[in-house]
Amino acid sequence: AKQLKLEEAALLAGLPKAPQYYSPIAHADRAQKRRNLVLNAMLEDGKITAAQAADAKAKPIQLNLQKDPNSLAPNFVEEIRRYLETRYGSDQVHEGGLRVYTSLDMDLQKAAHQAVLDGLAAYERRQRWRGNLANLVAQGQRLDKYQDPDWDEDPEVSGYIHALVTSVSPASAQLRFGQRIATLSQADVAWTQRKLPALLAVGDIVYVKVLSLDGGGKSKVSLEQDSGAQGALVAIDNATGDIKAMVGGRDFNLSKFNRATQALRQVGSSFKPFVYTAVIDQGGSPDETIMDAPITFETLSGPYIPHNYDDKFEGLITLRRALAQSRNIPALKLADRIGIRTVIDYAHRFGVTSTLPPYLPVALGSAEITLMEQTSAFSVFPNDGVRIAPRYITKVTDYEGRILEEDFPDIKDVISSPTARIMTSMLREVVVHGTAVAASKMPYPLAGKTGTTNDFTDAWFMGFSPSLTCGVWIGYDEKKSLGPKESGGHTALPIWIQFMNVALAGKDPGEFQPPPAVPPSVAQKLDTPDVAPGDGETH
């Protein structure tokens, strides 16, 4: 208390009567009047001089707000809460003073959160304006009394927030969020291809990105939209299994469902590396050839006639190119050759615990897996064939510092080092020449695999550097199409690139271990030249 300034002490003294009503965060004007009332009372009681009272009243309210870590990583915190309550009981967790040391990196978490929201905003703009805005006037609410839950915290530059439309003209629309105002011009909303009076109405609740904040309460924002599309991201440290970042959805306040750990979704072609791993581990070579041509598989339910993403066939190609270009026919032929149960066994060895039915289309990712499972599985490749179980908590102590539990990395051998290195080199081709070629401009050694499901309902990218593995998923909670060409390479990969550029910046990226030498084969001469996929081919 001795460190408080007079105006700060008066502000705090005025809060107990009605903390929410006089909140300096939500209602700065009320808080200032209440503070000044306290100063007047102190002056009347002779506790301060008139000069001190006048000086304190002249000071603006200044708050040093720090973002609650829980608000930046709510899904991660919720996972830990559930675990701790199961192990120690609710009373011990909430009242026992436990000290919990976690794996989370707050800088990476912030980057992950930003990347997911930016990626969703880019996707939404590609879908054009959909409207369907909630309107307070239509609901019979008073605009001057409206307080959106988003406004409980101070806005941040680059953050996304809901705002209230307070006026609209042919030239501009004025918005309010909290104590701030912003103006949108016709040029600002050009991407919607609509005129402002037809686009917005007084009382509309709109979704915006904060571009700048000035001291006068005015701000610059961009109009965005939220059609319900969701995104999730998981980043795992390869050396320790530590979960460094986790985003479970667009907005935890609107939906607490964790799409990183709870959502079972078809993984599309991001499952294919398990097929190729099984083949390579059993003596196959990345440079052996396979025919990419029409084929019919006879199954118990009748003929199964698969096709490639682009409905084209490349003829005789190497396994390396077949994976890089995500050709479906070669993957199915390989799975049929070694047996789909063998492929499923390999997936389970990688740490996939979800049920995988023994049907051939599973080779193309028709089974449902969580993002956490898939991200952890992909970390086996840069780890030289070793799987380290994902870790949220490194240590828990009681209030006095006595260790209650300490979690050391759980390490298991999955595949041989040569197989892991060959697969890493093949997945490197996906980035250099294949469906993830957009990431080839990044100045780091990278590898990974895109994934897209039928009707574009799910978009995935699973990728890694020598030190970090990151998985991204985009889709709707219901099985609904993202839209034509919204593939893993087009929709999920940009989010991964944005996050990894931040995560790897200024750090030694390391190098992948080189694969064992493969004897030259005449088959290599039969392979189609390695070129980047054309428009519409990324998947």
matplotlib code that plots the C-alpha trace (Angstrom):
import matplotlib.pyplot as plt

x = [0.0, 2.9, 3.9, 0.6, 0.2, -2.6, -4.8, -4.3, -5.2, -8.3, -9.3, -9.0, -10.9, -13.9, -14.3, -15.7, -19.2, -19.8, -16.7, -18.4, -20.2, -17.1, -14.6, -11.8, -11.5, -15.1, -16.3, -13.4, -15.6, -17.5, -14.3, -12.8, -15.8, -15.8, -12.1, -12.6, -15.4, -13.0, -10.4, -13.0, -13.9, -10.2, -9.8, -12.8, -11.4, -8.1, -6.2, -4.8, -4.3, -6.3, -3.2, -2.8, -6.5, -6.3, -3.1, -4.6, -7.9, -5.9, -4.2, -5.8, -6.5, -3.6, -3.9, -1.0, -3.1, -1.4, -3.2, -4.2, -2.2, -5.4, -7.1, -4.3, -4.2, -7.6, -7.8, -4.3, -5.3, -8.5, -6.7, -4.4, -7.3, -9.2, -6.0, -5.2, -8.8, -8.8, -5.5, -5.7, -9.3, -11.1, -10.4, -6.7, -6.5, -8.5, -7.6, -4.4, -1.9, -0.5, 2.3, 2.1, 5.0, 3.9, 5.4, 3.7, 5.7, 3.7, 5.4, 4.7, 1.2, 0.5, 2.0, -0.2, -3.4, -2.6, -1.8, -5.1, -7.2, -5.4, -5.8, -9.5, -9.9, -8.2, -10.4, -13.6, -12.7, -12.3, -15.9, -17.2, -19.6, -22.3, -24.0, -26.5, -25.4, -27.1, -28.9, -29.6, -32.3, -34.2, -33.8, -35.2, -32.0, -30.7, -27.4, -26.0, -26.4, -24.8, -21.6, -20.1, -18.2, -15.2, -15.0, -14.2, -10.5, -8.6, -8.3, -4.9, -3.5, -3.9, -6.6, -10.1, -13.2, -16.9, -18.0, -21.4, -22.4, -23.7, -24.1, -24.1, -23.9, -22.9, -19.4, -18.7, -19.9, -19.0, -18.4, -18.0, -16.2, -15.8, -14.8, -13.3, -14.7, -13.6, -14.7, -15.0, -14.9, -16.3, -12.8, -12.3, -15.1, -14.5, -13.7, -17.4, -18.4, -21.3, -22.1, -22.1, -25.8, -26.6, -23.9, -24.4, -27.2, -27.3, -27.3, -25.4, -22.8, -19.7, -16.5, -13.4, -9.6, -7.9, -5.3, -4.2, -5.2, -4.5, -4.7, -7.8, -10.1, -10.2, -9.0, -8.5, -10.1, -10.8, -14.2, -14.0, -16.6, -17.1, -19.2, -18.5, -15.3, -13.0, -9.2, -6.8, -3.1, -0.7, 3.1, 5.4, 9.1, 10.7, 13.4, 11.1, 7.5, 6.6, 3.4, 4.6, 1.4, -2.2, -5.2, -8.4, -10.7, -11.5, -13.0, -13.0, -15.7, -18.1, -17.1, -15.0, -14.8, -11.1, -10.7, -7.0, -7.7, -11.4, -12.4, -12.1, -11.8, -10.9, -7.2, -7.2, -3.8, -1.9, -2.4, -0.4, 3.0, 2.0, 1.5, 4.8, 6.6, 5.3, 6.6, 10.0, 10.4, 9.8, 12.5, 10.9, 12.8, 11.7, 13.0, 11.1, 8.3, 4.6, 1.9, -0.5, -3.3, -7.0, -7.7, -10.7, -10.4, -12.8, -14.1, -16.8, -19.1, -18.5, -16.1, -14.1, -13.0, -10.7, -9.5, -6.8, -7.5, -7.1, -8.8, -5.6, -3.0, 0.8, 1.7, 4.9, 6.3, 8.6, 7.2, 9.0, 7.0, 3.8, 3.9, 5.1, 2.3, -0.2, -1.3, -4.2, -3.8, -0.2, -1.0, -3.9, -1.9, 0.9, -1.6, -3.3, 0.1, 1.3, -2.2, -4.2, -3.9, -0.2, -0.6, -3.0, -0.5, 2.2, -0.2, -0.8, 2.9, 3.2, 0.8, -2.5, -5.1, -8.3, -10.1, -9.0, -11.3, -9.4, -10.8, -8.6, -9.8, -8.2, -5.0, -6.3, -7.3, -10.9, -10.5, -11.0, -8.0, -7.4, -5.0, -2.9, -2.5, -1.5, 1.0, 2.6, 2.9, 4.6, 7.3, 8.6, 10.1, 12.5, 13.2, 15.0, 12.2, 11.6, 8.3, 8.2, 4.7, 3.2, 3.7, 1.6, 3.1, 6.8, 6.4, 3.8, 4.7, 2.7, 2.6, 5.9, 7.7, 7.6, 7.5, 4.3, 5.0, 7.7, 7.0, 10.1, 9.9, 8.2, 10.3, 9.6, 11.2, 8.8, 10.7, 14.4, 16.6, 17.1, 13.4, 12.8, 15.5, 14.2, 10.7, 11.9, 13.6, 10.4, 8.3, 10.9, 10.0, 6.4, 7.7, 10.3, 8.4, 5.0, 1.7, 3.3, 5.6, 4.4, 6.6, 9.7, 10.6, 11.1, 14.8, 14.7, 14.9, 11.2, 9.1, 5.5, 2.2, -1.0, -4.4, -7.8, -10.9, -13.8, -15.9, -13.2, -14.7, -11.3, -8.0, -4.8, -1.1, 1.3, 4.9, 8.1, 11.6, 14.4, 13.3, 9.6, 6.5, 3.3, -0.1, -3.0, -6.6, -9.3, -13.0, -16.5, -17.7, -20.4, -19.4, -19.7, -17.6, -15.1, -15.7, -14.1, -10.3, -10.1, -7.4, -4.8, -2.2, -4.4, -6.2, -4.1, -0.6, -0.6, -1.4, 1.5, 3.9, 3.0, 3.4, 6.6, 8.2, 7.7, 8.6, 11.9, 13.0, 16.4, 17.0, 19.4, 17.1, 19.3, 19.6, 17.8, 19.9, 20.7, 19.0, 21.1, 22.4, 20.1, 21.7, 20.9, 18.0, 16.8, 13.4, 14.5, 14.7, 11.1, 9.9, 7.9, 10.1, 9.7, 7.8, 5.5, 1.8, -0.4, -3.4, -6.0, -3.6, -2.5, -4.2]
y = [0.0, 2.4, 2.1, 3.4, 6.9, 9.0, 8.9, 5.1, 4.6, 6.7, 4.7, 1.4, 2.8, 3.6, 0.1, -2.0, -0.4, -1.6, -3.1, -3.8, -0.5, 1.5, -0.8, 1.4, -1.1, -1.2, 2.2, 4.6, 7.7, 6.3, 5.2, 8.6, 10.3, 7.8, 8.3, 12.1, 11.6, 9.7, 12.4, 15.0, 13.0, 12.7, 16.5, 17.1, 14.7, 16.6, 13.6, 15.5, 19.1, 21.0, 21.1, 17.3, 16.7, 19.0, 17.3, 13.8, 14.8, 16.1, 12.8, 10.5, 6.9, 4.8, 1.0, -1.5, -4.4, -7.7, -10.3, -13.3, -16.3, -18.4, -16.1, -16.7, -20.5, -21.4, -24.8, -25.8, -24.6, -26.5, -29.7, -29.3, -28.5, -31.7, -33.7, -32.2, -32.5, -36.2, -36.8, -34.5, -33.6, -30.3, -29.0, -29.5, -28.0, -24.8, -24.3, -26.3, -23.9, -26.4, -25.1, -26.5, -26.2, -26.6, -27.0, -24.0, -21.3, -18.1, -16.4, -19.4, -19.6, -16.0, -16.6, -19.7, -17.9, -15.0, -17.4, -19.3, -16.2, -14.6, -17.8, -18.0, -14.4, -15.0, -18.0, -16.1, -13.3, -15.9, -17.0, -13.4, -11.6, -13.8, -11.3, -12.8, -10.3, -10.0, -6.6, -5.0, -2.8, -5.8, -7.4, -4.4, -3.6, -0.1, 0.6, 2.9, 0.1, -2.7, -4.3, -7.1, -9.8, -9.1, -5.6, -6.9, -6.9, -4.0, -4.5, -5.3, -4.4, -7.4, -8.8, -9.7, -8.3, -7.7, -4.1, -2.3, -0.3, 3.1, 5.0, 4.3, 6.6, 6.0, 7.2, 5.6, 3.5, 4.3, 1.5, 1.3, -1.3, -0.5, 3.1, 3.3, 4.2, 3.3, 4.3, 2.1, 3.7, 2.3, 1.4, -0.6, -2.9, -3.2, -7.0, -7.6, -6.2, -4.3, -0.7, 0.4, 1.1, -2.3, -4.0, -2.7, -1.2, 0.6, -2.0, -4.6, -6.6, -7.0, -8.9, -6.7, -6.9, -4.1, -2.4, 0.5, 2.1, 5.7, 7.6, 9.6, 6.6, 6.4, 3.2, 1.7, -1.6, -3.9, -5.6, -9.4, -12.1, -15.2, -17.8, -20.5, -22.0, -23.3, -23.9, -25.7, -25.8, -28.0, -27.4, -30.0, -29.8, -32.8, -33.4, -33.4, -34.0, -30.7, -29.1, -25.6, -24.2, -25.3, -23.5, -25.4, -23.1, -19.6, -18.3, -20.2, -17.9, -19.0, -22.7, -24.6, -27.6, -28.4, -29.2, -30.1, -32.9, -33.7, -33.4, -36.7, -35.7, -37.4, -36.6, -37.0, -37.5, -36.6, -40.3, -41.4, -41.2, -44.2, -46.2, -45.2, -45.8, -49.4, -50.0, -48.4, -50.1, -53.5, -53.0, -50.7, -47.8, -44.3, -44.6, -47.8, -47.2, -47.7, -47.3, -44.3, -45.6, -46.4, -49.4, -51.2, -52.9, -55.7, -55.4, -57.2, -54.3, -54.3, -52.7, -49.7, -47.4, -44.6, -41.5, -38.9, -35.4, -33.9, -36.9, -37.4, -40.2, -39.8, -43.3, -44.8, -42.7, -43.2, -43.6, -40.3, -38.4, -40.2, -39.0, -35.5, -35.0, -36.9, -39.4, -41.5, -44.6, -45.4, -45.1, -47.5, -50.0, -49.9, -50.4, -53.2, -54.8, -54.9, -55.1, -52.4, -54.1, -53.6, -49.9, -49.6, -51.3, -48.8, -45.9, -47.3, -47.7, -44.0, -43.2, -43.0, -44.4, -43.7, -46.6, -47.3, -49.7, -52.2, -50.9, -49.9, -46.2, -45.7, -45.4, -42.1, -40.8, -41.8, -42.7, -40.0, -38.9, -36.0, -33.2, -34.0, -37.7, -36.8, -34.0, -36.3, -39.1, -36.8, -35.9, -39.5, -38.6, -35.8, -37.8, -40.5, -43.0, -42.4, -41.3, -39.0, -38.8, -35.3, -33.5, -30.7, -30.7, -31.0, -30.8, -30.3, -29.2, -28.4, -24.9, -25.4, -26.7, -30.4, -32.3, -34.2, -35.4, -34.9, -35.9, -37.1, -37.7, -41.0, -42.4, -45.4, -46.7, -46.8, -47.3, -47.7, -44.6, -45.4, -45.6, -42.3, -40.5, -41.8, -40.8, -37.3, -36.9, -37.9, -35.5, -32.9, -33.3, -32.4, -29.0, -28.6, -29.8, -31.1, -30.0, -27.8, -25.9, -22.6, -23.4, -23.8, -20.1, -20.4, -20.3, -23.5, -27.3, -28.3, -31.3, -32.3, -33.4, -31.8, -33.4, -32.7, -34.7, -35.4, -32.3, -30.1, -30.6, -30.8, -29.1, -30.2, -29.6, -31.6, -30.4, -30.2, -28.8, -30.6, -29.1, -28.5, -30.3, -28.4, -29.5, -27.4, -28.3, -26.1, -27.0, -26.6, -28.4, -30.0, -31.9, -29.0, -28.1, -25.3, -24.5, -25.5, -25.7, -25.1, -27.8, -28.4, -26.7, -23.6, -23.3, -24.9, -24.5, -20.6, -20.8, -23.3, -21.0, -17.9, -19.8, -21.5, -18.3, -16.8, -20.0, -20.6, -16.9, -16.2, -19.8, -22.4, -24.5, -27.5, -30.0, -33.2, -36.4, -37.5, -40.6, -43.7, -43.8, -45.4, -47.2, -45.5, -47.1, -47.1, -46.4, -42.9, -42.1, -43.1, -40.6, -37.5, -34.4, -32.8, -29.6, -27.6, -28.5, -26.3, -24.3, -26.5, -29.4, -28.6, -30.9]
z = [0.0, 0.7, -2.9, -4.2, -5.4, -3.8, -6.9, -7.1, -3.5, -3.9, -7.0, -5.1, -2.1, -4.2, -5.7, -2.9, -3.0, -6.6, -8.2, -11.6, -11.8, -11.0, -12.9, -14.3, -17.2, -18.3, -17.1, -16.8, -16.5, -13.5, -11.9, -12.2, -10.7, -7.8, -7.3, -7.1, -4.6, -2.4, -2.7, -1.6, 1.4, 2.3, 2.0, 4.2, 6.8, 6.8, 5.5, 2.5, 1.5, -1.1, -3.4, -3.1, -3.9, -6.9, -8.2, -7.8, -9.5, -12.4, -13.0, -15.6, -14.6, -15.7, -15.6, -16.0, -17.3, -17.9, -20.0, -18.0, -19.4, -19.1, -21.7, -24.2, -23.8, -22.4, -24.0, -22.7, -19.2, -19.3, -20.3, -17.2, -14.9, -15.8, -15.3, -11.9, -10.6, -11.6, -9.8, -6.8, -6.4, -6.9, -3.4, -3.6, -7.1, -6.3, -2.6, -1.9, -3.4, -5.9, -8.1, -11.6, -14.1, -17.7, -21.1, -22.7, -24.4, -24.1, -27.0, -29.3, -27.9, -28.9, -32.3, -32.7, -31.7, -34.1, -37.0, -36.6, -36.4, -39.4, -41.4, -40.6, -41.6, -44.9, -45.6, -44.7, -47.2, -50.0, -49.3, -50.0, -47.6, -46.1, -43.8, -41.3, -38.6, -35.3, -34.9, -31.5, -32.9, -34.3, -30.9, -29.1, -27.2, -26.4, -28.2, -25.4, -22.9, -24.9, -23.5, -25.5, -23.6, -25.9, -24.3, -20.8, -21.8, -23.4, -27.2, -28.7, -32.1, -34.5, -32.2, -33.4, -31.6, -32.0, -32.5, -32.6, -35.7, -34.5, -37.8, -41.5, -44.5, -48.2, -47.3, -44.0, -41.0, -37.4, -34.9, -31.2, -29.1, -25.4, -25.0, -28.5, -31.9, -35.4, -38.9, -42.0, -45.4, -48.6, -49.6, -46.4, -47.2, -51.0, -50.5, -49.7, -53.1, -51.5, -50.8, -47.1, -46.8, -48.2, -46.2, -42.6, -40.5, -37.2, -34.4, -36.3, -34.4, -36.7, -36.4, -36.9, -36.7, -34.8, -36.9, -34.7, -31.4, -30.5, -27.3, -28.2, -28.2, -32.0, -33.7, -37.1, -37.9, -40.8, -41.4, -41.1, -40.7, -38.7, -40.5, -38.0, -39.5, -36.9, -36.6, -34.3, -34.0, -31.9, -31.7, -30.0, -29.1, -30.9, -28.3, -25.2, -26.3, -24.7, -26.0, -26.8, -28.2, -28.5, -30.0, -29.8, -31.6, -32.7, -29.4, -26.1, -24.7, -27.4, -27.5, -25.0, -27.2, -27.8, -31.5, -30.9, -28.5, -28.7, -32.3, -34.3, -38.0, -41.2, -41.8, -45.6, -47.3, -44.1, -43.3, -46.4, -44.6, -42.5, -45.7, -47.1, -43.8, -43.7, -47.2, -46.6, -43.3, -44.9, -47.5, -50.1, -51.8, -52.4, -55.9, -56.9, -59.3, -59.2, -61.9, -61.3, -63.5, -63.3, -61.1, -59.5, -56.1, -55.3, -51.8, -49.7, -50.3, -54.1, -56.6, -55.2, -58.0, -56.6, -58.4, -57.9, -56.6, -60.1, -61.9, -63.9, -64.0, -64.3, -65.3, -64.0, -61.1, -58.1, -54.6, -53.7, -56.3, -55.6, -52.0, -52.8, -55.3, -53.0, -55.6, -54.3, -56.6, -55.7, -52.0, -52.3, -54.3, -51.7, -48.9, -50.7, -51.4, -47.7, -46.2, -44.7, -41.2, -41.5, -42.2, -39.3, -37.0, -38.0, -37.3, -33.8, -33.2, -34.0, -31.2, -32.9, -30.5, -32.4, -33.9, -37.5, -39.3, -41.6, -44.9, -47.8, -48.0, -44.6, -46.5, -47.9, -44.5, -44.3, -40.6, -37.9, -35.7, -33.4, -34.3, -31.1, -32.1, -35.7, -34.6, -32.1, -34.6, -37.2, -34.6, -34.9, -38.3, -37.2, -34.0, -35.9, -35.4, -31.7, -30.3, -27.2, -25.7, -25.6, -22.3, -20.7, -17.2, -16.2, -12.5, -9.7, -6.2, -3.1, -1.6, 0.2, -2.8, -2.1, -5.4, -5.9, -9.4, -12.0, -15.6, -17.5, -21.3, -22.2, -25.0, -27.3, -30.5, -33.4, -36.6, -37.5, -38.0, -41.7, -42.3, -40.4, -42.4, -45.7, -44.8, -43.7, -47.1, -48.9, -46.8, -47.5, -51.2, -50.4, -49.4, -52.1, -55.1, -53.9, -52.5, -49.8, -52.2, -50.7, -47.7, -49.8, -49.6, -45.8, -44.9, -42.8, -43.4, -43.4, -44.2, -44.0, -45.6, -46.7, -46.1, -47.7, -47.3, -49.6, -50.5, -48.8, -45.3, -43.6, -44.4, -42.8, -42.8, -40.7, -40.8, -38.9, -38.7, -36.9, -33.6, -33.8, -35.1, -35.8, -37.0, -38.3, -39.0, -40.5, -40.9, -39.5, -36.4, -38.5, -41.6, -44.0, -47.0, -46.7, -50.4, -53.7, -53.7, -49.9, -49.6, -47.0, -49.1, -49.7, -46.3, -43.5, -44.8, -44.7, -41.0, -40.4, -42.4, -40.3, -37.1, -38.0, -39.3, -35.8, -33.9, -35.8, -36.1, -34.6, -33.6, -34.9, -37.1, -37.0, -39.9, -40.8, -40.6, -44.1, -45.4, -46.2, -49.8, -52.3, -55.2, -58.5, -60.3, -63.9, -62.4, -61.6, -65.3, -65.7, -63.1, -64.1, -63.6, -60.1, -60.6, -58.4, -58.7, -60.9, -59.9, -58.2, -57.6, -54.0, -51.6]

ax = plt.figure().add_subplot(projection="3d")
ax.plot(x, y, z, "-o")
ax.set_aspect("equal")
plt.show()
